[in-house]
Every structure is written in C-alpha cells, then in structure tokens.
Amino acid sequence: MKTNDGLTRGRGMEETQRLRWLLAMPACAEVSEVMQELTGKHFHTSEQHKEMTEARREQDRKDTENVLAFFKDYDPFQESNELRNIANGVTAPASANPHLLYEVGMNIVQKTEGSNAFDFSFRKKDQVQSLGAKLTISDEKVPIDPQLLFQKLLVIANNSD
C-alpha cells in the first residue's frame, strides 16, 4: 500500500484482484507475526508524523498556555455591542463597518448596474470603513492608511544608519 501508485503499481487492477488481496491480508499478517517471533526480529516503524514527537507536544502545550494567558488579559468574548480587534483590544469607531462587508458590496454593485464603467467613480463614503481607518488624536479624527504608513516606515528604516 505504501509503494508508488498504491496497489496497482501503475497498472490497472480489477475489483476481484483487490478483493483477493484484501481477503488474503489476515493470513499474511498471521504468517508475518509468526515469522517475527521465530526469528526474534520485529518490524517497527519510526514516528511518521512530527506532530507526535515529545518535543512537538511540549511546544504545543506551551503555545496553548500562551494563548490562554493572552485571552485572560484581552478577553475577546466580553459582552459588548462594540466592534473590537481581539489582537490589540482597540475598539472600532462608530463609523467602522467591516461586519457589513457583503451589504456594502451589494450596494456598490447595484449603483454600478446600468452605468458606464469608465464614468463610474467609487466614493469613500460608500466603501467599508476598517477598524484602523481613523484614529483619534486629542479629539481630532485623523485618517491613516496602514499600507501607506508601513511603506513610509520601510523607507525610513532603509535610509537610516
């Protein structure tokens, strides 16, 4: 079964041949077991999956503890009607609507129907507002484009000593 192309080895195999092979397996297994006992040699396989090693299980346990500790500090399941980022706890402004993505998209599609593609313009007010679209700095709304901010930080990092 563990060879290339499985049972067929690249050739076609009839249903009767597969049944004969399958029905012969218990007898073959019994012969194999008796031969191992007779010769004192035993067939063993190594661990087939790296997920089953002791080191991997220990790392998985530690990772689980880290996730649980994070959720103790930042409980994403608090009862609230506010939209909140579970990674950093930032609460979205009232204008944020990523949870309405489908409805917003359908409204845009309806507006485009029957109009020339070259004449249609997408308005910001009709688009989805993300959680990080606006940050409040001393009661002043400042639009921030995360992609543009990241690009500017990369330029600064590359040009600095």
Buried (B, 14 or more C-beta within 10 A) or exposed (E): EEEEEEEEEEEEEEEEEEEEEEEEEEEEEEEEEEEEEEEEEEEEEEEEEEEEEEEEEEEEEEEEEEEEEEEEEBEEEEEEEEBBBEEEEEEBBEEBBEEEEEEBEEEBEEEEEEEEEEEEEEEEEEEBBEBBBBEEEEEEEEEEEEEEEEEEEEEEEEEEE
